[in-house]
Amino acid sequence: MPRLTEMRADETYSGANFTAEEIEFLLAIERYQRERRRRFPTWHEVLRVLKSLGYRKVAPPRSPRKYQIGTRPAKNFSPLPALRERGRG
C-alpha cells in the first residue's frame, strides 16, 4: 500500500481542502493500516486510532445528522421516528 502524505492526500481527494486535524487523522489511519496490514479497519480500530491521537468524549452525545455547512438541527430533532419506520429502531 503506497504511503499517504499530505501532498498525496490533496491529489487523491482534490478539492477536499483538508484541515490540519483531518490530515493528522488520515495519516494516523494510513499508518495503522500499514502497520497492521489491514486495508479496512473496523470501527473499533478507528476508535482506537482516534483515542491514540488524544480524542476523548467531553460532551454529552448528540443525534447524528447529515453534514451540512452552516445548518443546525431543530432542538427537538430525533432520528428515531424515521428509523422505527424502517424497522431499525
Secondary structure, 3 states (H helix, E strand, C coil): CCCCCHHHHHHHCCCCCCCHHHHHHHHHHHHHHHHHCCCCCCHHHHHHHHHHCCCCCCCCCCCCCCCCCCCCCCCCCCCHHHHHHCCCC
